[in-house]
Amino acid sequence: MAQWCQLQMLDCKYLEQVDQLYDDSFPMDIRQYLSRWIESIDWDTVAFQDSLATVRFHDLLAQLDDQHSRFALENNFLLQHNIRKIKRNLQDRFQEDPVSMAMIISRNLKEEQKILATAKSIEQEGEGTVSAMVVEKQKLDNKVKELRERVQVADQNIKNLEDLQDEYDFKVNTLKNRENEMNGMTPKELEKEKLMVGRMCFDLKAKRQDVVIQLTDLLSVTQALLSDLISEELPEWKQRQQIACIGGPPNACVDQLQNWFTAVAESLQQVRQHLKKLQELEQKFTYDSDPITQKKAYLEARALELLKNLLSNSLVVERQPCMPTHPQRPLVLKTGVQFTVKLRFLVKLQEFNYQLKVKAVFDKDVTEKKGFRKFNILGTNTKVMNMEESNGSLAAEFRHLQLKEQKVAGNRTNEGPLIVTEELHSLSFESELQLNQSGLDIKLEAMSLPVVVISNVCQLPSGWASILWYNMLTTEPKNLKFFLSPPTAKWSQLSEVLSWQFSSVTKRGLNEEQLNMLADKLLGAKAQRNPEGQIPWTKFCKSANEKAFPFWLWIEGILDVIKRHLLSLWNDGSIMGFISKEREKALLTDKCPGTFLLRFSESSREGAITFTWIEHDVFDKPVFHSVEPYTKKELSAVSLPDIIRTYKVMAAENIPENPLRFLYPDIPKDKAFGKYYPKLTETPEPMDVENPERTGYMKTELISVSEVHPSRLQDNMMPMSPDDYKALSKYVSPRDIDAVANNLITGFGEFDIQMSAEFEEQN
């Protein structure tokens, strides 16, 4: 079943997460109308090839034209209009930068897959294991429901009170009129009427007391719920957002939080209306010790204070600052490059639409620090919040902001205590909510997570390392001096974050075997991969000496080579990747000759991959060979599956042969990599159009060859399956097998020479 169809069958909570992936830059309409075509394209590859991205961009526009034609046949004018508008917006945004569009689609497809995987895993775990988080959310839903029910009951009681007071007022006036009439009631009837009015007055006072107590209790319940939202739910959501920013699980949708905030705001607004109604009733009728007179000022002030508290915490950064060119590296901003950031107001009330004007401010209230850079915000830094068409949320998205460093008089020297990529800066947003009829005048502020500002794209990996370290170890959004004394990280924390770096850009994180190798590299073998083992910032992102390179830059180089050249192989598990040389030998020792595995080079800063295979010498001892690592330069010319397919070992007087037979543990090479081999081309390229006898160029192929001394070639055995080799080894020693194979090849060589001589004599 198509991915888009599977998504539409999920529960609402997952569909809300899908909704968060799409906005005006790439609307969900396109995903809906072109779902089959979108899923048929390898967008990961498209995102790294400018020319291919341009082709796919124009293909997409053509697909939209086809969709427009279908709507025209259906005489659906509205959808025709929407398609034309979507096409114009895409052309304006991506005509000059189609790679950005490809990256957005690639990212969204991956996020959709994660949502599907999460839904599937939760379904398999069953309701019993699902979690305390779901239970807590259900409790909060119940509290909100209870609050709404209480407000409805209070509303009904106030209406009953108003009816009772109107009836009492009528009875009192009627009694007065009858007393003044000449032919009025008898004294007995008058006394009876007065008693009835007196009882009614007693009931009215009791009812007033009940309503005031009920509103007091209602505000207490509201305050407790508000405390849950502001002190627990909102910080938890922000923490989940931090984790999502550094590659962790996608943040739970903000829509649920918005629903809770809006429900509480609506309830408080209704309570304030109830208090106004009580004030009207008081003006018509009051008495000594009237509970409305005694409590109204307190209740009004308390309701207003709760509403202000709610609203002042309702402005949040829904999508953290991010350059569209690097969607998986948020919070790292480059000077002169546009970035986007999105805000949401969690109280979704129509009366607030177009009432909030938000201004972006950089490094607000930051005291001037010697040597630290200063920046100005360029572009439109003010936005009015309005209801979005897609989901009705009250939001504002800044799409065209960029930073420019302030020039310092004279020669600027970085005298500050931190390097550029360790400087943390803040991006805050200010607004003011004024509603005269409601008596509201509230200052609003929201702040993004700290950002790192770079001036050259080569600083991006180090800047991202700072973002990882910060968001892994603290939830404080204003600790801009964090790297003056950065705390250490536990291996249990860092291992999870490292795995996220792979799972966020591929379909696979790091398994236990791979993490063990990285633990040994960071902690040392003596630490025995202790989860509590402490790793300092300098060990993660600094060089021990000029020749060495930081651990993180090594990881970043590997991530880059995977994304560019090895994505499919990594996703299908063909690459073991992170494994020490000792562990590599232990795994291969008992395998048959020609078994190999793929691992990343530990000596290449830019990211490189190598393979190691096993042979046996004449004494039946295992011999291991590793090829010189392949970097991005070599992999750009020839794919790794092609390298493995055509790889040869050559020595003087020996026939070049491919020693690679089985991918660890025992998968035949062609079975493991055959699907990635290039397909044969049928039409040769013309060489000379004027001479039809010449049909084309001679086909060439790049192959990898390792030249070694003949003494290092221990194994000339023809390929056989691991099972055959194992069975043969029970009866014949590996030494004898090698000797037979050598004799066979020597015999074939002599036979070939003899046949060649006979052929020459005959001709």
Disulfide bonds with the S-S distance in Angstrom:
none
